Amino acid sequence: MYVFRDRVKELAREIGGRILPKWVSDRTNKLVDRRENKRVGTTSEVVRWLERKELPRDVLDARQYEDTLEQAVSEPTELVLQYNRNVRIDSAAIFESHQRAVAIDEILRPELRVCKTICVANKQENDCVYFAGIGFDQFLFFLRWMRYRAELIAFLEENRTKLDHLDFDVGFDYRMDGDKLTVIKSGYYGIF
């Protein structure tokens, strides 16, 4: 009887350790519209340790060991720290309060979202958004989207092999003219 009870407790602990982290966050933040003092979304973050057997195949394939001895020593004891962030935006709540609101994808462009940091700032006359740490192809997208000179884009494309390892920062100031997004100015930054 005791053996059975211990097995049930161990099974419950194992299942709880795998399932609960997906539902319970280490940190949760409310996204609040300051003008309306109303919740318009949430962010949740989870950090957990993964054993080797829990890693996705592409992560395992990317692991590089110097030799088989290092692999034999490291693999049995190695744990990997996994970080997940989930952002949920209630677009209905935003549109309810801001009739002139445009689709969020017009400002937080999906082509630029995979980056190190996104900053949104409210200035006196307009707002702005910055995407820090974007890749080379994203940088080219930004330049084309903002209609930078064709000579600049051609120069970058010709020198791709010299530049594609760099990260870039881009941003633009904008305002709403009625229900239309108007870009006032844009800029980019990179260290060469």
Secondary structure, 3 states (H helix, E strand, C coil): CHHHHHHHHHHHHHHHHHHHHHHCCCEEEEEEECCCCEEEEEEEEEEEEEEHHHCCHHHHHHCCCCCHHHHHHHCCCCEEEEEEEEEEECHHHHHHHCCCCCCHHHHCCCCCCCCCEEEEEECCCCEEEEEEEECHHHHHHHHHHCCCCHHHHHHHHHCHHHHCCCCEEEEEEEEEECCEEEEEEEEEEECC
